[in-house]
Amino acid sequence: MKSDRFVELAERYGTPLYVYDAEKIAERCRKVLELFADFDFLPTFAVKANNNPNILKLVHSHGFGADVVTRGEFRACELAGIPPEMLVWNGNGKTREDMEYFIEHGIRYVNVDSFEEMELWNERLPRCASIIFLVRVNPDIDPKTHPHISTGMKMHKFGVDEDQLEKFMKKFGRTVKGVHIHVGSQIIDVKVFVEAYSRALELCDRYSLEYLNIGGGWGIAYKGKGLDIEDYKKKAIPILKKFKGRIILELGRYIVGEAGYLILKVIQVKRTMTKVFVVTDGGMNQLIRPALYNAYHEIEIPNATDEETMVDVVGPLCETGDMIARERKMKLPRVGSYLIVEGAGAYGYSMSNNYNSTLRAAEVLISGKRDQLIRRRETLDDLFRSVIL
């Protein structure tokens, strides 16, 4: 998409502003469906990546269900028209109250995280006849990604240790119908998936299980390369073809990450004795990934000056970690112009916050020449709506 289109949207809707490209999202959905065309297959979208019901409705129109963690994410799926039989419930902190809610609302698939959780389900089994339970296995595999988004090693909070699975199945095997495995996010090394899937298939064979949930974690190209899909097709798909039951996939970032952009307005270009700071109207309140993971996002600068130098791109918040880019060599923008932060479709708005009592951004979905406001900007009334004085 050309930069003048972003400028036009920023002028129309204001900033900070999230923009999503519907055609890019649809293209990613189609690519996944083509890859698994020969399987008994349920693709699901990880709502934690982006919870806007309009985005969920779009991916559902391409045959996707959803992977949810909370009642709020379940509600987003309801608003999007995704039926409960296409939903998978994930998470390591399911409460009794949550279980009652999800049972009443017809959840179909549940990834069980622990012995303790399965005991809670056992108390409710007469009312869970339609639920398909899968046990999440922790295989102690290094996903070679950031430590905060690694999930499949013994030090992590998720799943049943693989060496405890025999004990788990002896106790709960009559109820459990499948295995769930998810070792991390933003994985670009196909060998990680090959190892994880191979281990999962061994477990499915050992216990004669009918369902295999292979999680997600496909990395995108924030900088350099993302997951090589052709390499995945060549090395990972043949392993999965050995499995004759239903395969469930949970993808979020891969579907929406590169289809989303955050537009920020330049408030100041501040020069000190040691640094140049490009100060924008949104920071870690709108995109926390750089502060949280030291994540890299490409930045496009329409209407930049000819001066190129090393800068920090920072937000307006009262926090030194409030940063979009650190030590980035770039052409200086002009005050009042815009920055287009790329790769912001996943874990952008969904992780945004109200620090310093700021307001969350608006969201716009574009398709061709059309654009649609899919979430209005928050107001001060929204911010204090739940306060009791």
Phi and psi in degrees as a GROMACS rama.xvg file:
@    title "Ramachandran Plot"
@    xaxis  label "Phi"
@    yaxis  label "Psi"
@TYPE xy
-73.5931  148.855  LYS-2
-63.099  -30.3156  SER-3
-65.6022  -26.2113  ASP-4
-67.0964  -41.389  ARG-5
-63.7975  -41.5617  PHE-6
-61.9971  -42.7858  VAL-7
-60.0193  -43.5829  GLU-8
-66.6492  -39.9234  LEU-9
-62.8739  -40.4557  ALA-10
-67.8166  -33.7673  GLU-11
-78.2785  -44.1015  ARG-12
-106.475  -9.18133  TYR-13
83.5299  173.339  GLY-14
-131.5  159.994  THR-15
-62.0239  151.158  PRO-16
-144.857  129.716  LEU-17
-94.4406  134.285  TYR-18
-125.989  132.357  VAL-19
-121.974  138.22  TYR-20
-98.2084  107.845  ASP-21
-61.7703  -35.7047  ALA-22
-68.503  -36.3053  GLU-23
-67.4214  -39.2551  LYS-24
-63.2914  -45.5605  ILE-25
-61.595  -38.694  ALA-26
-62.9189  -42.037  GLU-27
-66.2113  -40.0808  ARG-28
-59.5815  -46.0614  CYS-29
-62.7715  -38.4912  ARG-30
-62.5714  -40.7394  LYS-31
-65.6246  -45.5607  VAL-32
-62.9212  -38.8383  LEU-33
-64.4516  -39.082  GLU-34
-64.7026  -33.9522  LEU-35
-110.387  26.4315  PHE-36
-61.3748  -27.6432  ALA-37
-93.7682  9.53665  ASP-38
-109.852  157.087  PHE-39
-77.6837  105.16  ASP-40
-136.625  132.54  PHE-41
-120.817  103.998  LEU-42
-82.0477  135.712  PRO-43
-126.808  152.105  THR-44
-102.248  130.418  PHE-45
-76.9413  105.319  ALA-46
-63.6037  -24.7195  VAL-47
-59.5897  -25.4068  LYS-48
-72.0187  -37.8264  ALA-49
-162.472  115.801  ASN-50
-101.426  12.5451  ASN-51
-71.3196  122.668  ASN-52
-57.165  -27.2687  PRO-53
-68.575  -36.9009  ASN-54
-67.7885  -42.6085  ILE-55
-62.9032  -40.0604  LEU-56
-62.1414  -38.8488  LYS-57
-64.8017  -48.5455  LEU-58
-68.4363  -32.7896  VAL-59
-65.8348  -33.5037  HIS-60
-63.5871  -17.323  SER-61
-101.123  15.9411  HIS-62
95.672  8.88336  GLY-63
-90.5243  142.013  PHE-64
-90.6096  -150.577  GLY-65
-148.65  152.841  ALA-66
-107.966  118.962  ASP-67
-120.232  154.659  VAL-68
-117.046  -30.039  VAL-69
-130.899  169.532  THR-70
-62.6814  -34.9532  ARG-71
-61.4585  -42.636  GLY-72
-68.4122  -36.2488  GLU-73
-60.6955  -42.428  PHE-74
-63.8041  -38.7104  ARG-75
-59.6771  -38.4397  ALA-76
-68.5448  -38.2352  CYS-77
-59.2667  -46.1624  GLU-78
-62.3638  -29.2114  LEU-79
-84.871  -7.20521  ALA-80
81.4749  21.7172  GLY-81
-86.5425  121.708  ILE-82
-70.7024  149.64  PRO-83
-61.6988  -24.762  PRO-84
-71.0219  -7.18804  GLU-85
-109.368  18.3688  MET-86
-111.528  141.631  LEU-87
-115.539  131.016  VAL-88
-100.806  118.001  TRP-89
-108.224  173.121  ASN-90
125.287  153.516  GLY-91
-106.353  5.00744  ASN-92
-130.846  42.1102  GLY-93
-70.4075  127.861  LYS-94
-97.0476  166.573  THR-95
-59.017  -40.6275  ARG-96
-64.5491  -40.8842  GLU-97
-61.6934  -43.032  ASP-98
-60.6279  -43.8698  MET-99
-60.4437  -42.401  GLU-100
-61.4985  -48.5506  TYR-101
-70.1001  -33.7844  PHE-102
-62.6576  -48.2231  ILE-103
-61.9237  -30.65  GLU-104
-95.9421  9.24355  HIS-105
78.8365  30.2825  GLY-106
-56.0374  141.832  ILE-107
-99.1115  -46.9955  ARG-108
-117.707  136.799  TYR-109
-130.669  124.834  VAL-110
-89.5265  110.553  ASN-111
-84.0442  130.959  VAL-112
-96.6803  -18.5073  ASP-113
-160.9  166.734  SER-114
-57.5805  -44.1622  PHE-115
-62.9617  -39.8506  GLU-116
-66.1027  -42.2095  GLU-117
-63.4625  -32.5629  MET-118
-61.5548  -39.5326  GLU-119
-65.099  -40.131  LEU-120
-65.8037  -36.3525  TRP-121
-59.347  -30.1765  ASN-122
-67.8251  -17.958  GLU-123
-117.858  8.34732  ARG-124
-54.9822  -38.5775  LEU-125
-57.1491  -25.3211  PRO-126
-101.201  8.84573  ARG-127
-117.455  25.4123  CYS-128
-60.7993  -28.8394  ALA-129
-90.0612  -5.44144  SER-130
-85.4483  135.804  ILE-131
-100.762  115.976  ILE-132
-94.8687  131.975  PHE-133
-121.701  140.951  LEU-134
-93.7152  128.637  VAL-135
-80.6588  121.793  ARG-136
-102.072  133.612  VAL-137
-97.8003  105.427  ASN-138
-89.6464  1.02843  PRO-139
58.18  51.7958  ASP-140
-110.947  130.529  ILE-141
-79.1076  116.124  ASP-142
-81.8283  -4.23564  PRO-143
58.6905  47.7961  LYS-144
-135.205  -171.172  THR-145
-64.5794  139.433  HIS-146
-55.5695  -31.587  PRO-147
-73.3798  -17.1378  HIS-148
-119.49  19.8063  ILE-149
-90.8647  135.374  SER-150
-131.994  -6.06242  THR-151
-114.897  28.0417  GLY-152
-113.719  160.684  MET-153
-59.4446  -26.8403  LYS-154
-74.642  -11.0012  MET-155
-90.7138  159.397  HIS-156
-80.7093  -6.60531  LYS-157
-96.3115  139.472  PHE-158
82.8464  173.866  GLY-159
-96.1833  127.346  VAL-160
-54.2452  137.995  ASP-161
-57.1383  -35.5658  GLU-162
-76.2864  -3.03888  ASP-163
-105.236  0.946588  GLN-164
-67.9669  -35.63  LEU-165
-58.8073  -44.3479  GLU-166
-63.64  -41.3858  LYS-167
-62.0594  -46.1449  PHE-168
-70.5294  -32.5769  MET-169
-62.6769  -34.2382  LYS-170
-85.8235  -37.1717  LYS-171
-123.965  8.16366  PHE-172
-57.8929  -28.2043  GLY-173
-68.6663  -23.9122  ARG-174
-94.3656  -33.8305  THR-175
-82.1895  130.453  VAL-176
-113.242  -4.82012  LYS-177
-163.262  176.646  GLY-178
-117.61  139.761  VAL-179
-118.326  134.184  HIS-180
-138.488  128.048  ILE-181
-149.959  111.363  HIS-182
-100.622  -3.99822  VAL-183
157.231  178.937  GLY-184
-118.84  162.713  SER-185
55.3181  46.0147  GLN-186
-92.0345  128.203  ILE-187
-116.722  -3.04019  ILE-188
-95.2458  109.884  ASP-189
-60.092  -28.7106  VAL-190
-59.9904  -30.253  LYS-191
-63.0373  -44.6424  VAL-192
-67.3339  -40.1775  PHE-193
-58.3715  -45.9387  VAL-194
-65.7305  -45.5882  GLU-195
-64.3554  -45.8324  ALA-196
-65.9073  -39.3481  TYR-197
-61.0198  -44.4872  SER-198
-64.8633  -41.8083  ARG-199
-63.555  -40.51  ALA-200
-64.5834  -37.9807  LEU-201
-59.1733  -40.8427  GLU-202
-69.8016  -40.2216  LEU-203
-61.1756  -42.0628  CYS-204
-65.8112  -43.1007  ASP-205
-61.2129  -38.023  ARG-206
-109.367  10.9426  TYR-207
53.2322  53.523  SER-208
-94.9047  146.898  LEU-209
-98.3726  -12.7294  GLU-210
-127.211  138.001  TYR-211
-132.764  114.275  LEU-212
-100.42  112.619  ASN-213
-91.9113  10.8526  ILE-214
65.2163  -149.727  GLY-215
-140.434  -124.224  GLY-216
93.0294  6.09965  GLY-217
-65.7216  124.009  TRP-218
-78.9726  149.627  GLY-219
-114.347  172.528  ILE-220
-91.2918  74.3588  ALA-221
-64.6556  -41.4891  TYR-222
-151.228  126.143  LYS-223
78.7228  -128.756  GLY-224
-111.343  153.806  LYS-225
-101.578  -161.628  GLY-226
-64.1386  132.192  LEU-227
-80.7398  103.025  ASP-228
-65.5887  -34.2726  ILE-229
-66.3714  -37.8212  GLU-230
-68.1848  -38.8702  ASP-231
-61.384  -44.2621  TYR-232
-61.4628  -38.1114  LYS-233
-74.9626  -37.0107  LYS-234
-107.941  -35.2058  LYS-235
-92.386  -40.3671  ALA-236
-60.162  -42.6604  ILE-237
-58.299  -33.3269  PRO-238
-65.4489  -45.7443  ILE-239
-66.6656  -27.1552  LEU-240
-66.4058  -15.5168  LYS-241
-72.9433  -18.814  LYS-242
-88.9725  131.319  PHE-243
-102.214  -1.20811  LYS-244
-94.0674  -158.757  GLY-245
-87.2243  134.501  ARG-246
-107.406  131.795  ILE-247
-112.868  137  ILE-248
-123.602  139.832  LEU-249
-122.631  101.478  GLU-250
-120.738  135.081  LEU-251
-125.219  -68.1437  GLY-252
-54.6887  -43.1187  ARG-253
-61.3799  -32.9968  TYR-254
-78.4194  -44.1485  ILE-255
-114.688  -14.3139  VAL-256
-55.6547  -55.0433  GLY-257
-80.1002  -5.07781  GLU-258
-91.7036  -1.58924  ALA-259
-116.993  148.212  GLY-260
-137.544  145.737  TYR-261
-113.94  121.471  LEU-262
-99.7867  125.635  ILE-263
-120.274  151.721  LEU-264
-102.546  138.897  LYS-265
-80.7733  120.54  VAL-266
-91.401  -43.2572  ILE-267
-147.83  154.226  GLN-268
-116.143  103.204  VAL-269
-100.418  124.679  LYS-270
-109.235  126.569  ARG-271
-114.2  -175.719  THR-272
-66.584  -23.8295  MET-273
-120.53  -18.2037  THR-274
-142.018  162.009  LYS-275
-118.528  126.67  VAL-276
-113.322  125.408  PHE-277
-94.8214  110.343  VAL-278
-97.2518  125.59  VAL-279
-116.723  172.878  THR-280
-87.465  8.40354  ASP-281
-149.206  141.144  GLY-282
-136.886  -127.17  GLY-283
-72.0821  -8.6963  MET-284
-72.9046  -28.3081  ASN-285
-100.724  -31.956  GLN-286
-144.722  97.571  LEU-287
-86.9724  -9.82145  ILE-288
-56.8439  -44.3039  ARG-289
-61.0019  -38.9917  PRO-290
-72.2119  -36.6459  ALA-291
-81.2303  -41.1762  LEU-292
-119.561  4.63757  TYR-293
54.9259  37.4343  ASN-294
-71.2198  150.344  ALA-295
-105.849  131.135  TYR-296
-128.973  130.398  HIS-297
-63.9588  146.711  GLU-298
-128.358  124.368  ILE-299
-99.4618  140.749  GLU-300
-124.255  94.8267  ILE-301
-65.5166  144.159  PRO-302
60.2315  42.3766  ASN-303
-78.414  161.77  ALA-304
-80.2211  178.551  THR-305
-85.9752  -8.7488  ASP-306
-79.2148  122.573  GLU-307
-112.76  130.981  GLU-308
-157.531  175.517  THR-309
-86.4456  130.095  MET-310
-136.885  162.895  VAL-311
-108.353  129.031  ASP-312
-95.482  115.309  VAL-313
-126.055  160.697  VAL-314
-96.1276  -173.809  GLY-315
-95.8534  8.89315  PRO-316
-85.3041  160.526  LEU-317
-85.2889  69.0861  CYS-318
-163.152  125.306  GLU-319
-62.5439  -30.8323  THR-320
-76.3415  2.15449  GLY-321
-75.8702  87.3875  ASP-322
-144.193  141.109  MET-323
-99.2545  -35.0422  ILE-324
-150.596  140.471  ALA-325
-117.543  134.29  ARG-326
48.7943  53.5432  GLU-327
-104.386  125.111  ARG-328
-81.8096  121.178  LYS-329
-158.143  161.699  MET-330
-73.2285  136.705  LYS-331
-68.6197  132.18  LEU-332
-79.005  167.279  PRO-333
-92.5891  148.338  ARG-334
-58.9659  131.987  VAL-335
91.6418  -9.5547  GLY-336
-88.2658  -174.702  SER-337
-118.798  151.818  TYR-338
-113.937  138.48  LEU-339
-111.066  109.129  ILE-340
-91.218  119.427  VAL-341
-89.7251  165.665  GLU-342
63.8381  34.5095  GLY-343
-108.07  13.8225  ALA-344
-75.4007  -22.8282  GLY-345
-114.53  135.476  ALA-346
58.7472  29.9215  TYR-347
-99.8497  -83.6108  GLY-348
-59.8831  -39.8878  TYR-349
-64.1184  -21.6317  SER-350
-107.924  8.19414  MET-351
-71.6339  164.323  SER-352
-151.242  176.322  ASN-353
-108.624  28.7264  ASN-354
-55.2377  143.031  TYR-355
61.1607  22.6017  ASN-356
55.6056  38.8575  SER-357
-83.0624  170.515  THR-358
-108.926  141.449  LEU-359
-70.0935  152.852  ARG-360
-74.8136  166.625  ALA-361
-82.5398  160.242  ALA-362
-127.423  138.229  GLU-363
-128.992  136.6  VAL-364
-109.683  126.71  LEU-365
-112.327  147.508  ILE-366
-144.533  107.964  SER-367
63.7062  -125.746  GLY-368
-90.7616  -4.17183  LYS-369
-91.1399  148.866  ARG-370
-136.936  147.188  ASP-371
-137.892  127.646  GLN-372
-72.4112  117.934  LEU-373
-110.544  -6.85502  ILE-374
-156.554  123.385  ARG-375
-73.8004  158.906  ARG-376
-65.5749  141.893  ARG-377
-64.0418  155.262  GLU-378
-115.988  168.913  THR-379
-61.5442  -33.8514  LEU-380
-63.3042  -39.4702  ASP-381
-60.4764  -41.1621  ASP-382
-61.6185  -35.913  LEU-383
-113.553  17.9576  PHE-384
-61.2817  -33.7726  ARG-385
-92.1312  1.10904  SER-386
-74.992  138.143  VAL-387
-111.417  119.786  ILE-388
